[in-house]
């Protein structure tokens, strides 16, 4: 009996050590309070109950209200889409907003577009960030069974070039983004979660990132939002059928 118990315990240890980051203690999946003015604004918006599509993300998603305003009006307003992007958000902030923050309580969206994780890259591993994204998906489906999710690969970003330079070459792109996307691409189940990586559409023929698309090599220009809208509008239409 003692031998059997030892074997069982040893098996548990091996399983724990071999489990992915999101199955263990994961800082990127911990709820982070986001009770700020924009969150409060969201509560007022969703209280109306009109949200067939929700866009969940950080400042890049929030930017649909700035540089992306025209692209949003042309493509997503007619879908009763609601922008739930907050600048600076990490995965943990989104988790708080959709749990304790109750941003989803009054609405019954048919589809969600998720693009989150870039703000985690400074402090979390690719595995942890992917785990945070997986936690968001799980919570969405817990609250809204049947919700269809268009999960976007984290957009490319770059750094390390001079201010006067207009293009970041391919070797200046943040490699952690690809590592995140390699993991989250496997979350696509072909039923409720549909993964799509549109990052290449923001790059030039040499694989570099141009400031005309991302002026600070992170946030999109109006041209960048046009690219984003064109890349997903048909996918979103299919999810809403």
C-alpha positions, 0 to 999 in steps of 0.5 A: 500500500505504501509503495502504491501511494509513493508511485501515485504521489510521484506521478502527481509530481511529474504531472505538475512539473510537465503541466503548461504555465496556465495550469499552475500558478500564473501571474498573467491569469490573476485578476487585476483591478481596473475600476477606472473611468473608462470601465465605468463608462462601459457599464453605462454603455452595456446597460443598454443591452445592445451588443451583438459583438464585443471587441476586447483588448487594450489601447490598440482596441481602444484606438478604434475610437481614435485613428480607427474611427472611420474604419469602425463606422464603416465596418462594425457599427452596423453589427451593433459592436461595442468597443471594450478596449482599455489602454494599458490593459494586461490579461489580468485587467480583462479578467477583472473587468469581465468578472468583478467588473461585471462588464458582460452582465447586461449583454448577450453578445453573439461574438467577441473579438479578442486581441490582448497580451502585448502589455504583458510582454515586459513581465510575463513569459509567452506561456504565462501570457497564453495562459492568461488569454486562455483564462479569458476565453474560459470565463467568457464561455462560462458566462456566455455559453455559445459565444463565438470568439475570433481570437486574433494573434497578438499584433507585431511590435518592434523597438530599437530603431532610431527616431528618424527611421521609418521602418523597423526591419524584421530582426527588430520585431519582438520575438515573444509575440510569435511565441505567444501566437504559436501557443494560442493558435492551438486554442482554435477548436473550430466550433466556438474559438476561431484563431486568426493571425493577421500580423503579416498584413501589417508588415512590408515585403521584407517582413519589417514594420513601417511607421505609416502603419504603426507610427510608434511601432505598436499602435495603429495608424488609420491605415492600420485600422483599415487593414485590421477591419478588412482582414476580419470583417468577413470572418466576423460576418460568418460568426454572426450567421 
